[in-house]
Amino acid sequence: MNNEVILRDVNKDDLPIFFEQQLDKTANHMAAFTAKDPTDNTSFMSHWHKILDDDRIIKKTVLFNDQVAGHVLSFEQFGEPEVSYWIGREYWGRGIATRSLSQLLDYVNIRPLFARAAKDNTASIRVLEKCGFKICGEDKGFSNARAEEVEEYVFKLPSKAE
């Protein structure tokens, strides 16, 4: 195996794998801001079909050695362009999130670009920093996965002129 990370367009066959990945309680806790009920397959599929039908959202499946390892997205949230990612826990610790996000950033050339991570999600914070994002603010919101309010960092990837 060559540990290759490739992005391709998300297709409907990826959705059952994404669903299984997001059932992981540890991953939900780390991500913090997740679905109200991650076990609700109907809601999950409905949400993803809306994503797939929205041409404004850039959505890529992450392949690691030809296996679906997760996904990366670029979308608008709070009036700003933002990125997010989800890597299945069985793929953590291999640099896949960093390589995936880096590839997405080559594809998405909107700047500035924003991202968010729970303050205690050190792995995600490190991924964002490795990809050039800098903390530009803080926020907090209710975390379904933790059933409490969680503080998060807001990150910004500036334009080259900034």
C-alpha positions in Angstrom: 0.0 0.0 0.0 1.2 3.4 -0.9 -0.9 5.5 1.7 -2.3 7.5 -1.2 -5.0 10.1 -0.4 -7.3 11.0 -3.3 -10.4 13.3 -3.4 -13.3 12.5 -5.7 -16.8 13.7 -6.0 -19.2 12.3 -3.3 -21.6 9.7 -4.7 -24.7 8.1 -3.1 -22.8 4.9 -2.6 -20.5 6.7 -0.1 -23.4 7.7 2.2 -23.8 4.4 4.0 -20.1 4.5 4.8 -20.3 8.1 6.0 -23.3 7.1 8.2 -21.4 4.3 9.8 -18.4 6.5 10.4 -20.4 9.2 12.1 -22.0 6.7 14.5 -18.7 6.5 16.4 -19.2 8.1 19.9 -15.6 9.2 20.2 -15.6 10.9 16.8 -18.9 12.6 17.7 -17.5 13.9 21.0 -14.4 15.2 19.2 -16.4 16.9 16.5 -18.9 18.2 19.1 -21.3 19.9 16.7 -23.0 16.9 15.2 -26.5 15.7 14.4 -29.0 15.7 17.2 -29.4 11.9 16.8 -26.5 10.4 14.9 -28.4 7.0 14.8 -31.2 8.5 12.7 -30.4 7.1 9.3 -33.4 8.8 7.7 -32.4 12.3 8.9 -28.8 11.6 7.9 -29.7 10.5 4.4 -32.1 13.5 4.0 -29.4 15.9 5.1 -26.9 14.4 2.7 -29.3 14.4 -0.3 -29.7 18.1 0.3 -26.0 18.5 0.3 -25.7 16.5 -2.9 -28.4 18.5 -4.6 -26.8 21.9 -3.7 -24.3 22.9 -6.4 -22.9 25.7 -4.2 -21.4 23.1 -1.8 -18.2 21.5 -2.8 -18.2 17.9 -1.5 -15.4 15.4 -1.9 -15.0 11.9 -0.7 -11.6 11.1 0.8 -10.1 7.9 -0.5 -7.2 6.3 1.4 -5.7 3.4 -0.5 -8.9 3.2 -2.5 -11.1 2.9 0.7 -13.6 5.6 1.7 -12.0 7.3 4.7 -14.3 10.3 5.0 -15.2 13.5 3.3 -14.3 17.2 3.0 -16.7 20.0 2.2 -16.7 23.7 1.4 -19.9 25.6 1.9 -21.3 28.9 3.2 -22.1 29.2 6.9 -22.9 32.4 8.8 -22.4 34.3 5.5 -18.8 33.2 5.1 -17.1 30.5 3.0 -16.1 27.6 5.3 -14.6 24.1 5.2 -15.2 21.0 7.2 -14.1 17.4 7.2 -14.9 14.1 8.8 -12.4 11.2 8.8 -13.5 7.8 10.1 -11.8 7.0 13.4 -10.1 3.9 11.9 -8.1 6.3 9.7 -7.0 8.8 12.4 -3.4 9.5 13.1 -2.2 8.9 9.5 -2.2 12.5 8.2 -5.2 11.8 6.1 -7.2 14.8 7.3 -4.3 17.2 6.7 -3.7 15.8 3.2 -7.4 15.8 2.4 -7.9 19.4 3.5 -4.8 20.5 1.7 -6.0 19.0 -1.5 -9.4 20.7 -1.1 -7.7 24.0 -0.5 -5.9 23.6 -3.9 -9.4 23.1 -5.4 -11.2 25.8 -3.5 -9.5 29.1 -4.2 -11.9 31.4 -2.3 -10.0 33.4 0.3 -10.5 34.2 3.1 -11.8 30.8 4.1 -13.0 29.9 7.5 -13.2 26.7 9.7 -14.2 25.9 13.2 -13.0 23.4 15.8 -14.0 22.7 19.4 -11.3 24.2 21.7 -10.4 20.7 23.1 -10.2 19.1 19.7 -6.4 19.4 19.5 -6.1 17.0 16.5 -8.4 19.1 14.3 -6.8 22.3 15.5 -3.4 20.9 14.4 -4.8 19.9 11.0 -6.1 23.4 10.4 -2.8 25.0 11.5 -0.8 22.7 9.2 -3.0 23.9 6.3 -2.3 27.5 7.1 -5.4 28.5 9.1 -4.9 30.9 12.0 -7.2 31.4 15.0 -9.2 34.6 14.4 -11.9 34.3 17.0 -13.9 32.3 19.4 -17.5 31.2 19.6 -19.6 28.8 21.5 -22.7 26.8 20.8 -24.8 23.8 21.9 -23.1 20.5 21.2 -25.6 17.7 20.5 -22.8 15.1 21.0 -21.9 16.5 24.4 -25.4 17.8 25.5 -23.8 21.0 26.7 -22.5 24.3 25.4 -19.0 24.0 23.9 -16.4 26.6 23.2 -14.8 26.6 19.8 -12.1 28.4 17.8 -12.9 30.2 14.6 -10.1 29.8 12.1 -9.3 31.9 9.0 -7.2 31.1 6.0 -6.3 34.6 4.7 -5.8 35.7 1.1 -2.2 35.9 0.0 -2.5 39.7 0.2 -3.3 39.6 3.9 
